[in-house]
Amino acid sequence: MKLVALSVAASLAASAAFAGGYVAPVVDTAPVVAPVVPVEAGTDWSGFYAGLQYGQGNAELSDSDVDSDYDAYGLHAGYLFDFGKVIAGAELDYNKVDLDLDDGDADLWRLRGRVGYDMGRFQPYATLGAARVSTNAAAGDFSETGITYGLGAEYLVTEKFSVGAEYSRSDFSDVIADGIDLDTDLVQVRASYRF
């Protein structure tokens, strides 16, 4: 019996020693901070802009042999809304036109809508609107409103300054007499400051 009591006591002592088991010490580790990856901000074309343009073109009267090259220079101003990939807005511009033929000159005003595609710093676009031309006596002395449309592209050199090129066509009906239309083509380079 003494042996049984000792066996039970030894068994209890052994199980008490192993009951808690081995516990490894807790070591605090420093939190791992993920590196910050710089994300390039997208280009935002929204806002007012204004600038200068210069170009050369050709004016042709229908039903006649009158055809003249010309230089055009002037100012433009507008506002664009950036809707993500689509950019839309409106622009007003003025061009002083110097015709090569007969020392004629003209004033060309255009109010146009503009829709472009956002490709980051590069934006191709299309324009459509109304144009008003007024000429002096040497160029025929008339004033007429017509339609204007064109294609262009603009590149942001900095966030505030852009350069571009544009082709536009303006069509004016019955400018001197019924059936005599004026069609003009104009290629311009442009520089704009963004506010």
ChimeraX attribute file (.defattr): number of C-alpha atoms within 10 A of each C-alpha:
attribute: neighborCount
match mode: 1-to-1
recipient: residues
	/A:1	6
	/A:2	7
	/A:3	8
	/A:4	9
	/A:5	10
	/A:6	11
	/A:7	12
	/A:8	12
	/A:9	12
	/A:10	12
	/A:11	12
	/A:12	11
	/A:13	12
	/A:14	11
	/A:15	11
	/A:16	11
	/A:17	10
	/A:18	9
	/A:19	9
	/A:20	8
	/A:21	8
	/A:22	7
	/A:23	6
	/A:24	6
	/A:25	6
	/A:26	6
	/A:27	6
	/A:28	6
	/A:29	6
	/A:30	6
	/A:31	6
	/A:32	6
	/A:33	6
	/A:34	6
	/A:35	6
	/A:36	6
	/A:37	6
	/A:38	6
	/A:39	6
	/A:40	6
	/A:41	7
	/A:42	11
	/A:43	15
	/A:44	16
	/A:45	23
	/A:46	16
	/A:47	13
	/A:48	16
	/A:49	20
	/A:50	18
	/A:51	18
	/A:52	18
	/A:53	22
	/A:54	18
	/A:55	19
	/A:56	18
	/A:57	19
	/A:58	17
	/A:59	19
	/A:60	17
	/A:61	19
	/A:62	15
	/A:63	10
	/A:64	9
	/A:65	8
	/A:66	11
	/A:67	17
	/A:68	18
	/A:69	17
	/A:70	22
	/A:71	19
	/A:72	22
	/A:73	18
	/A:74	18
	/A:75	18
	/A:76	20
	/A:77	18
	/A:78	20
	/A:79	19
	/A:80	20
	/A:81	16
	/A:82	17
	/A:83	13
	/A:84	13
	/A:85	11
	/A:86	14
	/A:87	20
	/A:88	19
	/A:89	18
	/A:90	17
	/A:91	19
	/A:92	18
	/A:93	19
	/A:94	20
	/A:95	21
	/A:96	18
	/A:97	23
	/A:98	20
	/A:99	23
	/A:100	15
	/A:101	14
	/A:102	11
	/A:103	11
	/A:104	18
	/A:105	23
	/A:106	23
	/A:107	17
	/A:108	22
	/A:109	20
	/A:110	23
	/A:111	21
	/A:112	21
	/A:113	19
	/A:114	22
	/A:115	19
	/A:116	22
	/A:117	18
	/A:118	20
	/A:119	14
	/A:120	14
	/A:121	16
	/A:122	18
	/A:123	20
	/A:124	18
	/A:125	19
	/A:126	19
	/A:127	22
	/A:128	20
	/A:129	18
	/A:130	18
	/A:131	23
	/A:132	19
	/A:133	21
	/A:134	17
	/A:135	19
	/A:136	14
	/A:137	12
	/A:138	13
	/A:139	18
	/A:140	15
	/A:141	14
	/A:142	13
	/A:143	16
	/A:144	17
	/A:145	19
	/A:146	18
	/A:147	18
	/A:148	22
	/A:149	20
	/A:150	19
	/A:151	18
	/A:152	20
	/A:153	18
	/A:154	20
	/A:155	18
	/A:156	20
	/A:157	11
	/A:158	11
	/A:159	13
	/A:160	12
	/A:161	16
	/A:162	19
	/A:163	19
	/A:164	18
	/A:165	18
	/A:166	20
	/A:167	19
	/A:168	18
	/A:169	19
	/A:170	24
	/A:171	20
	/A:172	21
	/A:173	18
	/A:174	15
	/A:175	19
	/A:176	15
	/A:177	8
	/A:178	8
	/A:179	11
	/A:180	14
	/A:181	17
	/A:182	22
	/A:183	18
	/A:184	19
	/A:185	19
	/A:186	20
	/A:187	20
	/A:188	18
	/A:189	18
	/A:190	21
	/A:191	20
	/A:192	23
	/A:193	17
	/A:194	19
	/A:195	12
